[in-house]
Amino acid sequence: MTSYFSKNTIFTGLFFFFALFSLFVLRPFRNTIAADIGTGDLTFYLLIVVVVMLLVNPIYSLIVSRVRLSKLVPSIYGFFILCLCGFYFTYSYLPDIFAVKTIFYVWYNIFNFFVVAIFWAMTVNSFDIEDGKKFFGIISGFGSLGASCGGALVDGFLYDKENLSLLIAVSSLLLSIFFSSHVQRKEITLNTSGDNMLVAGLIPSSALEQFSQIRTNPLIRQFVLYAFVWTCLSTALWFFQLEIINNYTMELAQDQKAIQGLEDEEKLANFLSAEKTRIFGRADSIVPLITLFVQIFLAASILKSKMLGIKFVLTVYGLIFSLAFLAVSGYFSDYLLASSAVLIFLILQGVMRPFEYGLNKPAREAVYTTLNSKEKYKSTVFIDTFTNRFGDASGGLLFNMLFSLGLVAYVAPLAIIPLAIYLMYLGLGISKSVSVVKSK
């Protein structure tokens, strides 16, 4: 048992390392596009992502029911590799077309969450809940190291070389597929025989099975709501961080005009975009290392702790969000690090993301191990893709609604704190449900 899981831990970790490396070598460019779009219009693009996710999830569910699971990662990741090659050639001939960049922004969000969701769907089938508590932190640490390497590469070298980043992402996905093929998993069959044909005989029931799973399993329903609320909070907080970075670059633009005489608007825009990409790359190189520390040295002990455990992690998330929104309010009110925009951005990133990926994500995935095989491959991916994207769009709408109601920048974050308190309540409810499942 020990050698089996040690081998699986290594290969699963390398699988995750290269999956996240491929994401984070492109993520700073995605974040720069988001900052350039602006928080006022960004919600529209997040709604597009929601619609696409709603359309794609039944297709994914049908694929899972029809192909061998050993072919799932090569099939899905291979599709994304083809897309990356398409963006490479498009950027080569249309480098400055903003519409292409917005298409990339929408695509990246889909790419990001399917790559990670499929990784975890495959992984939770190789561990039970106790082994998940022990090993998911270590496996997540491999991913954090890959994310840090990707972010550091952009910060130090690739911040103005998007095409090269696309090619590196392709190579990394190929390596991810290679290491995925070496992970041992339970031999299960997800094929749905004798499906009743729905919608005038066009859609097999296997394509919509995740919806019936949500309806019949109360634990999955609780996770759907939990995922929606935390992603809503996370996106609202991210929008505030984009405002912080945009405020910083506006001041920087004035300084560049005064000091270096950059009056050419195109040159100035390119300079500021590169500066934003470097800031995002810096965060993506530093924050994953903090996350790695949490995953390696804290995750297993906290998740296995009788005093803390999964209950503590799922519940305290709301408190951490509350403190983050208080910090944002302090920044905009000129009382907290008002002159240090990049520093407050890095602090928020350095707290929220390590907790999410170092503790909360492993805790959620450990709970997912208690589900049956079909639920692991379908419902969990639905939660990690559509539900999270719907929460993203809702968080963007919430952010813009608060400002449309006339709230000033330092009051708007305070108005979101009640939703963070509600997240604590949801986490407590899931913890009680898990205790009931374990006792059976």
Secondary structure, DSSP 8 states (H G I E B T S, - for coil): -HHHHHHHHHHHHHHHHHHHHHHHTTHHHHHHHHHHH-HHHHHHHHHHHHHHHHHHHHHHHHHHHHS-GGGHHHHHHHHHHHHHHHHHHHHHH-TT-HHHHHHHHHHHHHHHHHHHHHHHHHHTTS--HHHHHHHHHHHHHHHHHHHHHHHHHIIIIITT-HHHHHHHHHHHHHHHHHHHTT----------TT--EETTTTEEGGGGHHHHHHHH-HHHHHHHHHHHHHHHHHHHHHHHHHHHHHHHHHHHHHHHHHHT----HHHHHHHHHHHHHHHHHHHHHHHHHHHHHIIIIIIHHHHH-SSSHHHHHHHHHHHHHHHHHHHHHHHHTTSSSTT-HHHHHHHHHHHHHHHIIIIIHHHHHHHHTTS-HHHHHTHHHHIIIIIHHHHHHHHHHHHHHHHHTT--TTTHHHHHHHHHHHHHHHHHHHHHHHHHHHH-
